[in-house]
Amino acid sequence: MPQLSPLPWVFSFMMVFMLIMSMLIIYFIKFKKMSMLSKSLIKMMSWCW
């Protein structure tokens, strides 16, 4: 059945996309917590840059 052949590719692509999105969301939340905890460090980094 040729109609069923692209289904695993679509499923794997969706899984990879969801994994990347969840990793980005977790990284964003961790970065926001870190920025709330250490605003002086971020100010120093922005001043250095």
DOBAZA-78143 format. One line per 3 residues: number of its first residue (from 1); for each residue x, y, z of N, C-alpha, C, O. Coordinates in nm, 2 decimals. Last residue first. Layout:
DOBAZA-78143
NUM = X/Y/Z/X/Y/Z/X/Y/Z/X/Y/Z  ...
This chain:
DOBAZA-78143
49 = 2.93/4.23/2.69/2.90/4.22/2.55/2.88/4.36/2.49/2.86/4.38/2.37  2.95/4.34/2.95/3.07/4.29/2.88/3.05/4.28/2.73/3.14/4.31/2.66  2.68/4.39/3.00/2.78/4.50/3.00/2.91/4.46/2.93/2.97/4.54/2.86
46 = 2.57/4.14/2.99/2.53/4.24/2.89/2.63/4.35/2.89/2.65/4.41/2.78  2.71/4.03/3.22/2.73/3.98/3.08/2.69/4.07/2.97/2.76/4.09/2.87  2.60/4.20/3.42/2.75/4.20/3.39/2.77/4.14/3.25/2.86/4.20/3.18
43 = 2.33/4.12/3.40/2.37/4.26/3.37/2.52/4.27/3.34/2.56/4.34/3.25  2.36/3.85/3.47/2.31/3.89/3.33/2.35/4.03/3.30/2.38/4.07/3.19  2.44/3.89/3.73/2.53/3.82/3.64/2.49/3.85/3.50/2.57/3.87/3.41
40 = 2.21/4.01/3.84/2.34/4.09/3.83/2.43/4.02/3.74/2.51/4.09/3.67  2.02/3.82/3.83/2.00/3.93/3.74/2.13/4.01/3.73/2.17/4.07/3.63  1.96/3.53/3.91/2.09/3.60/3.89/2.08/3.71/3.79/2.13/3.70/3.68
37 = 1.70/3.45/3.92/1.78/3.43/4.04/1.91/3.51/4.03/1.96/3.56/4.13  1.59/3.52/3.68/1.53/3.58/3.80/1.62/3.56/3.92/1.62/3.65/4.01  1.76/3.37/3.52/1.76/3.51/3.51/1.70/3.58/3.63/1.74/3.68/3.67
34 = 1.68/3.11/3.59/1.82/3.16/3.62/1.83/3.31/3.61/1.89/3.37/3.70  1.42/3.12/3.50/1.44/3.10/3.64/1.58/3.15/3.68/1.60/3.22/3.78  1.47/3.14/3.23/1.39/3.25/3.30/1.41/3.24/3.45/1.43/3.34/3.51
31 = 1.60/2.91/3.18/1.67/3.03/3.16/1.60/3.15/3.23/1.67/3.23/3.29  1.40/2.72/3.23/1.52/2.72/3.31/1.60/2.85/3.30/1.65/2.91/3.40  1.23/2.79/3.02/1.18/2.80/3.16/1.30/2.81/3.26/1.31/2.89/3.35
28 = 1.39/2.74/2.80/1.34/2.87/2.82/1.30/2.89/2.97/1.33/3.00/3.03  1.42/2.46/2.83/1.54/2.55/2.83/1.50/2.69/2.86/1.56/2.76/2.94  1.16/2.38/2.80/1.23/2.35/2.92/1.35/2.44/2.94/1.37/2.50/3.05
25 = 1.12/2.46/2.53/1.04/2.51/2.64/1.10/2.50/2.77/1.10/2.59/2.86  1.31/2.30/2.40/1.32/2.45/2.39/1.24/2.51/2.50/1.28/2.61/2.57  1.21/2.05/2.45/1.35/2.09/2.50/1.36/2.24/2.50/1.42/2.29/2.60
22 = 0.97/2.06/2.32/0.97/2.05/2.46/1.10/2.08/2.52/1.11/2.14/2.63  1.06/2.09/2.05/0.98/2.20/2.11/0.98/2.18/2.26/0.99/2.29/2.33  1.20/1.85/2.02/1.27/1.97/2.01/1.19/2.09/2.08/1.25/2.17/2.15
19 = 0.98/1.67/2.05/1.09/1.66/2.14/1.17/1.79/2.14/1.21/1.84/2.25  0.82/1.75/1.83/0.77/1.76/1.97/0.88/1.76/2.07/0.88/1.83/2.17  0.99/1.67/1.62/0.95/1.81/1.64/0.90/1.84/1.78/0.93/1.94/1.84
16 = 1.01/1.40/1.66/1.13/1.48/1.67/1.09/1.63/1.69/1.16/1.70/1.77  0.74/1.33/1.61/0.80/1.30/1.74/0.93/1.39/1.76/0.95/1.44/1.87  0.71/1.41/1.35/0.63/1.48/1.45/0.69/1.45/1.59/0.69/1.54/1.68
13 = 0.89/1.24/1.22/0.91/1.38/1.22/0.83/1.46/1.33/0.88/1.55/1.39  0.77/1.00/1.28/0.90/1.02/1.34/0.93/1.17/1.33/0.99/1.23/1.43  0.53/1.03/1.13/0.53/1.01/1.28/0.66/1.04/1.34/0.67/1.11/1.45
10 = 0.63/1.06/0.87/0.55/1.17/0.93/0.55/1.15/1.09/0.56/1.25/1.16  0.75/0.81/0.85/0.83/0.93/0.83/0.76/1.05/0.90/0.82/1.13/0.97  0.53/0.63/0.87/0.63/0.63/0.97/0.72/0.76/0.97/0.77/0.80/1.07
7 = 0.37/0.72/0.64/0.32/0.74/0.77/0.44/0.73/0.88/0.44/0.82/0.97  0.45/0.67/0.38/0.50/0.79/0.44/0.46/0.81/0.59/0.51/0.90/0.65  0.31/0.42/0.33/0.45/0.42/0.34/0.50/0.55/0.40/0.60/0.54/0.48
4 = 0.04/0.41/0.28/0.08/0.39/0.42/0.23/0.41/0.44/0.28/0.41/0.55  0.00/0.43/0.01/-0.05/0.54/0.10/0.00/0.53/0.24/0.01/0.63/0.31  0.09/0.20/-0.11/0.18/0.32/-0.11/0.13/0.43/-0.02/0.21/0.52/0.02
1 = 0.08/-0.12/0.00/0.00/0.00/0.00/0.09/0.13/0.00/0.15/0.15/0.10
